[in-house]
Amino acid sequence: MKLKEWGAFVLLGLIWGSSFLWIKIAVEDVGPLVLASIRVLFGLIGLLVVLRLTGNSFPRERRIIGLYFILSIFQTALPFALISWSETRIASSLASILNGTVPLFTILVAHFWLHDEKITISRIAGLIIGFLGVVTLVSRDFGPEGLSGNLLGQLAMLGASVSYSIGITFTRKFLRGQQPVVQSTMTLLFADMLLWLNAFSFEQPIILPHRAITWFALLWLGLLGTCIAYLLYFFLINSWGATRASVVTYVFPVVGLILGLIFLKETVDWRLGVGSLLVVAGIVVINLKRQATQASSQVSAPIPATAQAELD
């Protein structure tokens, strides 16, 4: 695995790790569908600039365009709306745990949909270890009632996780090899159309943000949390595959706690250390198996005839 891929993984975790905080801030001022629509609009504007600067163009084949329309539903429109709506009803800590189920759903979907991403004991072990780390990290925010909360809010967050798992696997199966900037732009283009259509249908009258902090949150979510993040995300899907790319969701609670330590002066306790170690261990276990398999295949590969002749 290349250093560039790990850099993209870490950067994506840092960017998306604080998204729940900004969503929580913005959803206090605007409806969840308007929030998602404006966020995607800002991200789309940024991607159109990148598309122009890189010299890429929109696909023209009807089949590919149709595939992007389907992808936009599961990868962006549906989960963005569900996450924004769920955070009007559940705490961000609980949202982090439920969002951490994305890799668990992804490995199940990928097993039946992708021939090269079958369920293995090491992958299951790594995913479970990482998920336990997520639970440990956010356990400090549990109240006396533990995981209880609004049931519909929890179901909405789980629905978003299932939708993401379908979207990431769909990308790997049908759109592998496409340029990340094209994948990102086409996905957001259709998703924003769908989100605005639903916003005007279900959130009348449309209420725009009143506070400066809300506009800042939306700009951050759009330009960094959507434009840049989607470029990194599709790059990882193409490079690593669906299951391994989805593990980035395990990094989010780590980033959230670190931001709390830096900006909110929160205290350090055992959960931060143990939870972070479990998250890292889970990611390592998933990736060690892949490295071992690659090394084994290289050792067992036959020597080319030209190379054998030189040895002789």
Steps between C-alpha positions, in 0.01 A plus 500: 500500500627840406571786736271713281206271578563508876531878481162519328353268765625711790400830339152367423462387860602844625259681267198276555582452867370847587200491265259387771585809704435738207179320407380534859571874488334556161189290564405733785449780245368326185305189412691177433412491128598864447822434692588204280401689182716804573790282615495297179457817290820651645679169446377479142619853422846411629509178297393676179801728541729198557345323200574799278855546630588133452363487147254220574151493349159353574434148373273477196407132498140458612575188701773672702278805560223270623740324735605835649135593557447177698825556690398856592198367688684251720837676530382855571136608477346241732775473766560877518129560558472219755809606697390864517151397610627248756718760671186698582402206720813325628833608650807523278673233715226249424510606135873418496437147625220433253710648217772256602283217371574599138796256467294220658221545247751550219678170555165320477391679182844466339514127578198432278566773242877503442703194408823639647367612841376187670449474876807368682567435867770768512269762347219417741744510793642834390156654453381382841815624675467839332130525585574422866748787487227732370266396782777549759585848370146635523396311815596800715203686355245236597247621752330294771277351232792377292425467131135595530372781283251579233434172318419664167821703520702184558327317216566795268871488584512124441317556172772745398766240583327235288465752217871586516592129488290453186646814341863414566455143372305622197788735415755220523295262284366727224715814492846376587777676311311824442685817599419597864416857394249370245354253750465773763356764266242275336388362835452845653335640188214251509487492880455876527213492251327233709565678829366839381194328352424339835584815695243702303250215541535430873651812663277780381561782549874472428690661788856614430761535778477807723827463691854555373618182676245299300631635168854420613392146593334452161804634315725268697270203442474584130854589398694274736248245627357435153720632216843399633367207701327343200815522289689316774216253559464389137878483469508254792210294362686461170831422672400298806157356433166547670555337840840648576403850385189494721715442811575875496177540700684350799731802506220754552455462880878517547509833317197626690659431838833652399321817382322509834832478682652781293214748473271413792774414752339165576687266733693195383387165639562134432231483232697720262809278519326162501241594240757649264723193533207271420413706193860492376527127577184427303626692197838324522343152523289565188799623301759245620305218342502677165874564519566136587289382208678731257840388623400135470377545143824672404710217645296230330482677162690318222822653376462649149677309225734789420604532860550122527721506191716770655534293818601196298 
